[in-house]
């Protein structure tokens, strides 16, 4: 027996709309959508009333999940992580307008290398790294305000390595090592 396709005229609920919004945010975080495409698609998703309208808004988008990869997204507002939180080996933080504050100084990091991709448009980005970590910013692209980072004098080649890459548009990327407590 063949499965019947979902009725494109069927009304959708908030759960379906939320899943579509999350899919768009994940695809944007991977860099597969521009800010303009994300805005257009989000508008279509939020205005969709039927399955067919929702399917048009997310047509062709796919995401893959991995235990060692996470994505944090927000269109506007604040992305804030502090205290004890699990940091995967590959973390993507994406936002068109939000301020980003990541404090890795007390986070649980079980990998020798953390690959942190930052995709920020207009929001400010501040990252606090563990005191003895080594930071690599070679593949980071910034717009108008640049990068503020002062490497620690005692940074050696051993220990945690944090590779920060991606794009910060209109605001400054600030990276600093945690202070002694």
Protein Blocks (a to p, Z undefined) as FASTA:
>chain_A
ZZddddfkbccdfklmmmmmmmmmmmmmnopacfklmmmmmmmmmmpmbfklmmmmmgoi
acdddfkbccdddfbhcdddehjddddfbdcdddfkbccdddfklmccfbfbdcdddddf
kbccdddddfkbccdfklpccfklopaddddfklcfedjddddedjdfkbccdddddddZ
Z
